[in-house]
Amino acid sequence: MLKKINTPFTEMMNIDFPIIAAPMFLVSNEELVSQASEAGGIGTFPALNYRPIEKYAEALKKIKSQTKKPIGVNIIVNKSNTRQNDDLKVALDHGVDLFITSLGSPKDVIKEAHKNGAKVFCDVTNLDHALKVQDLGADGVIAVGAGAGGHAGPISPLVLIPWLKTRMQIPIIAAGGISHGSMIAACLALGASGVSIGTRFIASKEAQVDEAYKNAIISSTPEDIVMTTRVSGTPAAVINTPYVQKLGTDLPWAFKVLKENKLTKKYMVPLIHLMGMKSLEEAAMKPTWKTVWTAGQSVGLVEEILTVQEIYKKLISEYDESVKHLSGLGLE
């Protein structure tokens, strides 16, 4: 069993394995985060998983009591998140080591995090955005490719990672469609310094979502994942449940018009996000006929519910086997 995988990301964060337990809305809780860090990777969670903000501070305190190893927080940095400055301050006060930013400019997070010695990685789906955050001083990017759960990017990881690598001087973390150690090996071979894994950890014993959600992860195939704009206004990957089929995957015509209009856009985007968060919350905690479960195409390789530590051990063992297999092919 490997004791360490050395990459620029593991060295930067002082961790053993370049595997982030991705920040998942409603799924990532204190136990999942702390156990991922204890396993040698790094556990992360969205700040908005805890409302009001006092509960967020309590969660950070609890995580810090369960692990002394690095942890991370995801902050949405667009204008719809009125809590972002407070979320950042509370996290810094509790010694958070890694910030993952999404859906906006990370400028302020980078500036404040660096004062504390924390690192900032930014979600990107293309080279243009990646270069912008690199210029702002980001420590790395999370390349969200096709196949990811939630807000997936449109480009295949096979193309996205090497493409970013041609112009990036900072570490690249691969995200999207990763649930097996062979996929980690492939991502590192493409030039990534690590991976961010979400869907696999939904089917963990620590995840406090309804068992029906976990079982749906196990029983679904890649063909069961569809993209919908109905959840947040931005294309998001979900399991194609009967409710999603009935709802359709496009925003209603009126919503589209208001979202694209310059005068109404700033009001509609937060409203659509809020409505999406409500529907996801209901689905994750108490499945009804209105079931909307986010997941990525990697569901196809998730076959059982394991503890977070067991998932890490399995991923690392699979990675080791894959690297040895490739080494055995050799060059004549």
Phi, psi and omega per residue, in radians:
M1 nan 2.267 3.132
L2 -1.108 2.446 3.092
K3 -1.680 -0.343 -3.087
K4 -2.823 2.599 2.953
I5 -2.170 2.009 -3.060
N6 -1.599 2.130 3.049
T7 -2.459 2.928 3.062
P8 -0.977 -0.545 -3.125
F9 -1.261 -0.771 -3.140
T10 -1.131 -0.632 3.114
E11 -1.191 -0.723 3.137
M12 -1.090 -0.722 -3.045
M13 -1.682 -0.091 -3.117
N14 1.004 0.906 3.103
I15 -2.176 2.920 -3.073
D16 -1.511 -0.623 -3.054
F17 -2.236 2.427 -3.061
P18 -1.451 0.933 -3.071
I19 -2.189 1.941 3.066
I20 -1.558 2.259 2.915
A21 -1.410 1.846 -2.931
A22 -1.045 2.612 3.091
P23 -1.291 1.967 -3.098
M24 -2.003 2.256 3.131
F25 -0.987 2.159 3.099
L26 1.287 -0.354 -3.063
V27 -1.583 -0.809 -3.061
S28 -1.259 1.969 -3.137
N29 -2.082 -3.090 -3.061
E30 -1.011 -0.776 -3.088
E31 -1.179 -0.753 -3.123
L32 -1.089 -0.788 -3.121
V33 -1.106 -0.889 -3.071
S34 -1.149 -0.665 -3.135
Q35 -1.204 -0.603 3.087
A36 -1.120 -0.753 3.114
S37 -1.186 -0.689 3.102
E38 -1.122 -0.487 -3.135
A39 -1.348 -0.110 3.106
G40 1.862 -0.085 3.054
G41 -1.710 -2.483 3.046
I42 -2.514 2.184 3.130
G43 -1.553 2.474 3.141
T44 -2.407 2.799 3.085
F45 -2.655 2.691 3.086
P46 -1.310 2.333 3.115
A47 -0.971 -0.622 -3.070
L48 -1.292 -0.012 3.019
N49 -1.149 -0.366 -3.078
Y50 -2.062 2.042 3.104
R51 -2.361 2.388 -0.034
P52 -1.238 -3.097 -3.031
I53 -1.081 -0.435 3.112
E54 -1.077 -0.637 3.117
K55 -1.194 -0.561 3.089
Y56 -1.116 -0.789 3.106
A57 -1.097 -0.701 3.104
E58 -1.105 -0.710 -3.135
A59 -1.111 -0.754 3.116
L60 -1.086 -0.718 3.125
K61 -1.092 -0.734 -3.137
K62 -1.154 -0.771 3.130
I63 -1.055 -0.776 -3.128
K64 -1.143 -0.419 3.085
S65 -1.398 -0.351 -3.093
Q66 -1.655 -0.355 3.102
T67 -2.618 2.499 3.058
K68 -1.737 0.009 -3.107
K69 -1.477 2.879 -3.089
P70 -1.029 2.515 3.054
I71 -2.338 2.882 -3.110
G72 -2.353 2.741 3.110
V73 -2.249 2.429 3.065
N74 -1.721 2.240 3.092
I75 -2.119 2.194 3.045
I76 -1.368 2.166 -2.996
V77 -1.919 0.456 3.007
N78 -1.687 2.975 -2.986
K79 -1.147 -0.332 -3.135
S80 -1.205 -0.350 3.137
N81 -1.656 1.613 -3.101
T82 -1.270 -0.162 -3.098
R83 -1.629 -0.075 -2.902
Q84 -1.006 -0.710 -3.131
N85 -1.171 -0.718 3.105
D86 -1.173 -0.707 3.119
D87 -1.044 -0.714 3.137
L88 -1.135 -0.820 -3.107
K89 -1.076 -0.799 -3.131
V90 -1.075 -0.744 3.141
A91 -1.107 -0.757 3.126
L92 -1.129 -0.663 3.106
D93 -1.095 -0.484 -3.127
H94 -1.719 0.166 3.029
G95 1.274 0.614 3.079
V96 -1.151 2.398 -3.014
D97 -1.643 -0.470 -3.043
L98 -2.369 2.323 3.029
F99 -2.015 2.337 3.045
I100 -1.983 2.081 -3.123
T101 -1.815 2.613 3.111
S102 -2.592 2.703 3.010
L103 1.062 0.708 3.086
G104 2.897 -2.935 -3.128
S105 -1.480 2.254 -3.114
P106 -1.574 0.158 -2.992
K107 -0.870 -0.913 -3.085
D108 -1.188 -0.664 3.125
V109 -1.105 -0.770 3.140
I110 -1.049 -0.820 -3.105
K111 -1.045 -0.850 -3.083
E112 -1.290 -0.711 -3.124
A113 -1.089 -0.714 -3.105
H114 -1.155 -0.460 3.070
K115 -1.108 -0.517 -3.118
N116 -1.666 -0.031 -3.086
G117 1.408 0.170 3.106
A118 -1.426 2.762 -3.136
K119 -1.810 2.652 -3.139
V120 -2.225 2.126 3.042
F121 -1.999 2.405 -3.034
C122 -2.012 2.323 3.038
D123 -1.123 2.262 3.063
V124 -2.420 2.704 3.097
T125 -2.160 -0.021 3.140
N126 -2.707 2.983 -3.072
L127 -1.218 -0.652 -3.105
D128 -1.007 -0.870 -3.140
H129 -1.166 -0.676 3.138
A130 -1.059 -0.744 3.129
L131 -1.166 -0.622 3.125
K132 -1.116 -0.793 -3.107
V133 -1.283 -0.516 3.052
Q134 -1.091 -0.751 3.116
D135 -1.140 -0.514 3.121
L136 -1.341 -0.179 3.111
G137 1.816 0.244 3.099
A138 -1.019 2.577 3.136
D139 -1.462 -0.304 3.139
G140 -3.074 3.019 3.084
V141 -2.209 2.660 3.002
I142 -1.890 1.910 -3.063
A143 -1.458 1.782 -3.090
V144 -1.569 1.914 -3.067
G145 -1.795 -3.088 3.067
A146 -1.091 2.496 3.140
G147 1.769 -0.178 -3.134
A148 -1.289 2.727 2.993
G149 -1.429 2.867 -3.133
G150 1.121 -2.354 -3.070
H151 -1.413 1.472 -3.119
A152 -1.375 2.624 3.048
G153 -1.488 2.936 -3.081
P154 -1.559 -0.194 -2.991
I155 -1.781 2.407 3.098
S156 -1.034 2.394 3.086
P157 -1.003 -0.513 3.121
L158 -1.057 -0.477 3.118
V159 -1.742 -0.760 -3.007
L160 -1.056 -0.824 -3.062
I161 -1.142 -0.902 3.116
P162 -1.124 -0.542 3.115
W163 -1.124 -0.835 3.092
L164 -1.085 -0.677 -3.087
K165 -1.044 -0.510 -3.109
T166 -1.130 -0.439 -3.035
R167 -2.189 -0.055 -3.042
M168 -1.752 2.430 3.054
Q169 -1.815 -0.119 -3.109
I170 -1.862 2.759 -3.088
P171 -1.045 2.549 3.111
I172 -1.988 2.249 3.056
I173 -1.853 2.242 3.140
A174 -1.494 2.380 3.104
A175 -2.421 2.406 3.095
G176 2.054 1.972 3.040
G177 1.358 0.462 -3.088
I178 -2.003 2.017 3.093
S179 -2.528 0.179 -3.094
H180 -2.474 2.589 -3.106
G181 -1.043 -0.535 3.113
S182 -1.106 -0.537 3.118
M183 -1.244 -0.591 3.074
I184 -1.124 -0.790 3.116
A185 -1.030 -0.736 -3.137
A186 -1.106 -0.750 -3.125
C187 -1.128 -0.726 3.113
L188 -1.164 -0.626 3.097
A189 -1.133 -0.549 3.134
L190 -1.342 -0.227 3.111
G191 2.075 0.034 3.100
A192 -1.291 2.698 3.075
S193 -1.745 -0.039 -3.122
G194 3.095 -3.137 -3.135
V195 -2.340 2.699 3.031
S196 -2.064 2.118 -3.040
I197 -2.056 2.192 -3.138
G198 -1.976 -1.183 -3.004
T199 -0.851 -0.736 -3.104
R200 -1.010 -0.580 -3.079
F201 -1.464 -0.127 3.012
I202 -1.156 -0.683 3.118
A203 -1.548 0.927 3.061
S204 -2.073 2.745 -3.127
K205 -1.187 -0.488 -3.111
E206 -1.324 -0.495 -3.113
A207 -1.110 2.159 -3.071
Q208 -1.673 0.848 3.051
V209 -1.799 2.904 -3.116
D210 -1.054 2.522 -3.141
E211 -1.017 -0.532 3.132
A212 -1.093 -0.615 3.094
Y213 -1.160 -0.820 3.126
K214 -1.064 -0.766 -3.139
N215 -1.147 -0.567 3.097
A216 -1.162 -0.623 3.077
I217 -1.082 -0.776 -3.106
I218 -1.183 -0.702 -3.031
S219 -1.516 -0.225 -3.091
S220 -1.414 2.741 3.060
T221 -2.029 2.933 3.106
P222 -0.980 -0.533 -3.136
E223 -1.215 -0.274 -3.135
D224 -1.477 -0.060 -3.119
I225 -1.656 2.234 3.117
V226 -2.211 2.750 3.084
M227 -1.681 2.330 3.116
T228 -2.349 2.515 3.026
T229 -1.750 0.038 -3.084
R230 -1.276 -0.373 -3.065
V231 -1.380 -0.878 -3.045
S232 -2.311 0.013 -3.081
G233 1.578 -0.356 3.062
T234 -1.865 2.442 -3.109
P235 -0.916 2.200 -3.133
A236 -2.312 2.502 -3.113
A237 -1.540 2.241 3.135
V238 -2.411 2.841 3.038
I239 -1.317 2.362 -3.047
N240 -1.378 1.253 3.133
T241 -1.308 2.887 3.100
P242 -0.948 -0.640 3.136
Y243 -1.159 -0.729 3.119
V244 -1.102 -0.702 3.112
Q245 -1.071 -0.733 -3.127
K246 -1.211 -0.690 -3.089
L247 -1.206 -0.595 -3.023
G248 1.516 2.891 -3.039
T249 -1.892 0.026 3.110
D250 -1.903 2.602 3.035
L251 -1.084 2.546 3.043
P252 -0.985 2.627 -3.067
W253 -0.926 -0.791 -3.099
A254 -1.101 -0.702 3.121
F255 -1.112 -0.728 -3.140
K256 -1.034 -0.828 -3.106
V257 -1.073 -0.809 -3.114
L258 -1.186 -0.592 3.140
K259 -1.209 -0.567 -3.084
E260 -1.568 -0.263 -3.139
N261 -1.318 2.301 -3.082
K262 -1.034 -0.639 -3.082
L263 -1.305 -0.566 -3.055
T264 -1.831 -0.188 -3.069
K265 -0.953 -0.795 -3.048
K266 -1.158 -0.357 3.090
Y267 -1.567 -0.646 -3.049
M268 -1.288 -0.706 -3.082
V269 -1.035 -0.867 3.089
P270 -1.086 -0.611 -3.136
L271 -1.137 -0.794 3.140
I272 -1.109 -0.731 3.099
H273 -1.041 -0.789 -3.119
L274 -1.093 -0.784 3.119
M275 -1.083 -0.706 3.131
G276 -1.135 -0.747 3.130
M277 -1.067 -0.703 3.136
K278 -1.094 -0.794 -3.094
S279 -1.189 -0.654 3.103
L280 -1.156 -0.684 -3.127
E281 -1.092 -0.789 3.129
E282 -1.092 -0.765 -3.073
A283 -1.157 -0.730 -3.074
A284 -1.222 -0.627 -3.020
M285 -1.686 -0.562 3.118
K286 -2.611 1.555 -3.092
P287 -0.943 2.326 3.073
T288 -2.262 -2.969 3.064
W289 -1.186 -0.275 3.084
K290 -1.621 1.011 -3.045
T291 -1.596 2.067 3.066
V292 -2.180 1.881 -3.100
W293 -1.976 2.071 3.085
T294 -1.348 2.493 3.108
A295 -2.960 2.755 3.110
G296 -1.828 3.043 -3.094
Q297 -1.129 -0.273 -3.128
S298 -1.215 -0.045 3.060
V299 -0.936 -0.498 -3.079
G300 -1.043 -0.415 -3.125
L301 -1.909 0.240 3.074
V302 -1.772 2.012 -2.985
E303 -2.069 -0.168 -3.123
E304 -2.744 2.762 3.082
I305 -1.553 2.111 -3.117
L306 -2.209 2.928 3.004
T307 -1.283 2.834 3.123
V308 -1.046 -0.740 3.133
Q309 -1.090 -0.720 3.111
E310 -1.125 -0.657 3.121
I311 -1.116 -0.774 3.105
Y312 -1.057 -0.810 3.141
K313 -1.044 -0.730 -3.129
K314 -1.134 -0.800 -3.141
L315 -1.062 -0.744 -3.086
I316 -1.225 -0.682 3.086
S317 -1.108 -0.764 3.116
E318 -1.127 -0.684 3.096
Y319 -1.066 -0.812 -3.120
D320 -1.044 -0.809 3.120
E321 -1.057 -0.728 -3.112
S322 -1.138 -0.762 -3.141
V323 -1.127 -0.721 3.112
K324 -1.128 -0.688 3.113
H325 -1.076 -0.796 -3.135
L326 -1.136 -0.690 3.114
S327 -1.078 -0.612 -3.133
G328 -1.215 -0.406 3.132
L329 -1.211 -0.703 3.032
G330 1.001 -3.057 3.068
L331 -2.226 2.172 -3.122
E332 -1.400 nan nan
